[in-house]
Amino acid sequence: QDKNGEGAMELKNMKSDRMKVLQMDVCSDQEVAQAVDFVKRTLKEPEEGLWGLVKNAGVSAFGEVEFASLDNYKNMAEINLWGTVRVTKAFLPLIRKARGHVVNITSMLGRMASPSRSCYCISKFGVAAFSDCLRQEMYRWGVRVILIEPSNF
């Protein structure tokens, strides 16, 4: 969450001059709206839209169903699933204009269940289902929806 942290600085140093790195709270409607405004202001040709949107926000936790709190489930879904939906919906008009790309990063645990990971799996299964639905809806607009599901490392 540190805007000047090691990971943020590394990403800023390796990106192209055209790519903008933006950090925001995906649970905040206000921060997401501010991000959309920022992007609109920084696009060289805003009428042509946004070529790509990559969403990688996420949290994880361990705990068996019996012992994991309902708040833990809700918090993880709010960030991993609803954050993805919120950001996608906000940027979709810009993406559609450009016939761009929506990239959602989930996990292999978005396709397979794992003991003690139900909070995480539920949220990532949701992102996978959302991406599959969005892909079908956006096909007619020429928008590509890509789901990246890395494994554990």
N, C-alpha and C positions, 0 to 999 in steps of 0.2 A: 504494500500500500504506500510505500515511500516513493514519491514521484522522482526523487533523485537517487534512489537506491541503485545498487549494483546492476540488477537485472534491467531496470528501466534505462540506465545509462548505456548498457551494452546494446540494447535494442536501438536506441537513438543513434548510436555510432555506426551500426551496421545497415541501417535502412537507406533507401534512396532519398534524394531530396524531395521527391514528390509525395512520399508516404508520410503521413502524420501519425504520431503515436499519441493516444489520448487515454488518460486514466479517468475513470468515473465510477461512482457507486451505481451499479446496475439495478439496485433496489429503489433508487430515488427517481421518481418521475421528473423532478426539477433538474437533477443533474443530467439525465438523459436528454431532456429538452434543450438544456444548455449545450450539450455535445452536438446535437443536430444543428443548432444555430452556429456553433463554431465551425462545423464542417461546411455549412452553406457559405459562410463568410470567407473561408479559405480556399474553396474550389475556384480554380481559374475560370471555369465556364459552368457556373451552377445550373444553368438551364439544361445542360447535358447530363446532369445527375452524377451519381457516385458509382465508380467502377466496382468497388469491392468493400465488403464489411466482414471482418473476422471477429468472432466473439469467443473469448477464451476464459472469461471469468468463471471461477468455480472454487468450491470448498469441498473438503472430504472429512469423514469421521468414521470411526469404527465403533461397533457396539451391537450386541445381539438384540433382536426385536424386543424381547421381554424387558431389557434393561435400558434401552435407548429412550430418551424422553420424546414426547410428542413435539415439544419445542425444537428439538434437534432435527426432526423430520421437516418441520415447517421452515426453519431457517435454511436448511440445505435446499429445499425446493424453491424458496424465495430467491436465492442467489442463482443456483444452477439452472433451474427451469424457467421461473417467471422472469428472471433477469434477462435470459436469452429471448424470451417472447417480447418483453418490454422494449428492448433495444432494437430487435428486428422490426417490430411494428413501427417504431419511430422513424427508422431510416428507410423503410421499404419504398416510400414514394420516390426518394432519390435514387435508389437502386433500380427501380423499375424504369425510370427515365433513361438510364444508361444501359438497360438490358445487362445489368451487372451480375455480381456473384455474392451470394450469402454463404459464408463459411462458418459452420458451427463445430467447435471442438468439444468432443465428449470423452468417451473412454470405451474400452472394450467392455466395461461393466455397464454400458448402456445397451448391451445386447445379451449379456449373460449374467445370471444371478451369482452371488458370492456370499457365503456365510459371513455374518458380522458386518456386512456392508449394505444392508437393506436401505438405509437412509440415502446413501449415495446412489445405489443402483436405481431406485425409484426415480430420482431426479434426472439421471442420465437416460433412462429408458424414455422418460417424458420428452427430453430434448430430441432423441432419435425419432420418436413418433411425430413431434412437431415438425422436424425437418422433412420427414417423408410427406406429410400433408402439404407443407409449404411448397415442396418441390413440384407436386402435382398442380397446385394452384398457380404457380408462377411460370409453368411451362409455356403457356400461351403468350406470356409477355416476354419470353426469351431470357428470363432470369434463371441462372443456374444456382441450385442449392446444393452445397457440398457438406458432407458430414465426415469429419476426421475422427477416427476412434483409436487413439494410441493405446498400446498395451502398457502394462506396468514395466518399469525399468529399474 
